Amino acid sequence: MYRYDEIDARIVRERVEQFRDQTRRFLAGELSEDEFRPLRLMNGLYIQRLAPMLRVAIPYGHLSSRQMRKLAEIARKYDKGYGHFTTRQNLQYNWPALESVPDILAELADVEMHAIQTSGNCVRNTTTDAFAGVAADEIIDPRPYCEIIRQWSTLHPEFAFLPRKFKIAVSGSEQDRAATWVHDIGLHVVRNEAGEVGFKVIVGGGLGRTPMIGEVIRDFLPTAHLLTYLDAVLRVYNRYGRRDNKYKARIKILVKAMTREGFAAKVEEEWSHLKDGPATLRCADVAHYASFFTDPAYEALEANPAEFTARLAEDVAFARWVERNTRLHKQAGYRSVVLSLKKTGVPPGDATAAQMDAVADWADRFGFGEIRVSHEQNLILPDVRERDLYDLWQLAKDAGFATPNVGFLTDIICCPGGDFCSLANAKSIPVAEAIQQRFDDFDYLHDIGDLELNMSGCMNACGHHHIGHIGILGVDKNGEEWYQVTLGGSQGSGATIGKVIGPSFARAQMPDVIEKILSVYVDSRHADEKFLDTVRRIGLDPFKERVYAKHH
Amino acid sequence: MQNIIKDGAVLTADAWQLVRPDAEGQLSVPDEGDVIVPLAAWLAEPERWAARDGRVAVWLASDDEPAELADSLSRLELVAVDFPAFTDGRGYSIGRLLRERYGYRGELRAVGDVWQDHLHYLWQVGFDAFEIKDGKAVESALAALATFSERYQATFREPQPLFKRRST
């Protein structure tokens, strides 16, 4: 993991003191609400429906056990004993007092953490594959580049006041697990004909009010030019992105207005002045950051040791958990374990302080003290010996962490919705819970197989509903909560935006609607055909007919 | 005139008058004294400004194109950039372009919605003078220039990014 040096620590401390002074001036009436709002947002602080909400950055989803224990401690001390892991791989506290936020930030700084740029019209937390460094199909480890981008984007003096928020994702593997096609900038690693590694640069993707798949503006960017090229893209956006209408201010609108070719040409022109400048990465620079992400001291182990395979054979529940909630590892004898935060009855992504402490303990006992947060809002222990899986599973079960539903219908991606968020049009958590309760039969879930259900409480799309195989969007109709359903969205390399099936539904109808959609799939699927593939093959009409069929 | 910070100190006197168009778009420039005129006026009437007794400087709006001023920069001792709202960040790019691409070395003044919390960034991208908005404290703004003692990026003030200074 990356470790701060004296300078990193000093910058974060200075930011804490700056924010402490900004908060003091706001409380003293020296800053108006309109003046304080952008300043506090740039430090992750929202004023929400019930209380302030503080969003803590978890850079590219990486946490040490020490950091996780600190998050638990803050949850106990300043909040109501829990936190919410988000689709941006961050953590949100829903109940801190405004006055105590500077102290929380100071405690975070003690463990090399912060809330810098977790909101506001600036470059947000860079995200990547939660399995970075351990995935079998990795071309390069994206994490050194994520850290280089984190530092470049942190308090960038030119880009502190962009037209709108700006999100960057990096994928270092063939299969894109970082949703690079739906980010303001997606960087997807590629090899050119000479075998050199670089990035395909995708710009202007995004969800929200106007969902779009991004456009490739450069097929191959040598890694050395990463920062100068980012500077060029951001400068074009900062200067020419719309500022008159916040709904048309994202870079995707600019790319569309200029056309892909026009935007790419403008970036190239800007870049021609910056290319080979001082921010060009030398091998030694990349090596410095890569040195923080070397492999831990793996033991030389056999894959599938006897004590592991014996447990698999004798315990069906364990085998089911291993099948759904573990991932193959590049190192023989190890697996990555996904701890599901999608237990029925618990808001998706929520974790209690006790659970955070437990995960930290397991990371130390079974792994190398590392934890990942996935953008699907689960926690991951990246390096667990296969022979330890049975012990870990039993502990995880007791802690409510072993629901064997990863990748299933009930592994719902879900925003906090109208229960907490002042932007939401509708609640999302009760809908998720009603669906989880209806489909709690694991044999049925297993039969349905891989299915991503994503839900957002408003069109800001924090729950990524557009790229869910099934997407649910909360909408407001004359002050009532309604839910619109989309089908056929997907993340990954062939990312697609789901299509709306028709008029929206009342909350109570939602489990029935999902059940009807699934029944069409079960009736129509070919052998071993996954839900998404069936939707793509047969189109929306059969689903519409069943869902909107007249009764009586 | 004690709301201008220049080169790290509060100015006790400043002769410049910034001229903005009125509601009808008309520009009335005083006959006497030193004035800062809009870019469009500067480009439209070069003879008028050359013939004037007092000094003339130029200010850029946030949607102005700094390249249009490139040929004039060696003749200007002051260029101002307007920040119509502190959340409008276009002026930061304009500042860098004037300094880094067009080589401007005179006074670069930030005007408009400019106060304490932006001075550090403005300084980094090349501004060296700041007209602090009415009602905002000037002394604390001055102190805010030193908010951060380090930065990661290559900037006008620190052309070598931190990563390069780290791994030599």
Interface residues (C-beta under 8 A of the other chain):
Chain A: D5 I7 R10 I11 E14 R15 Q18 Q22 E30 E35 P38 L39 N121 I148 Q151 W152 T154 L155 H156 P157 E158 F159 A160 F161 L162 L227 R235 N238 R239 R243 H273 G277 P278 A279 L281 R282 A284 D285 A287 H288 Y289
Chain B: F86 T87 D88 G89 R90 Y92 S93 I94 R96 R101 D117 H118 H120 Y121 L122 Q124 V125 A137 T147 F148 S149 E150 R151 Y152 Q153 A154 T155 P159 Q160 P161 L162 F163 K164 R166 S167
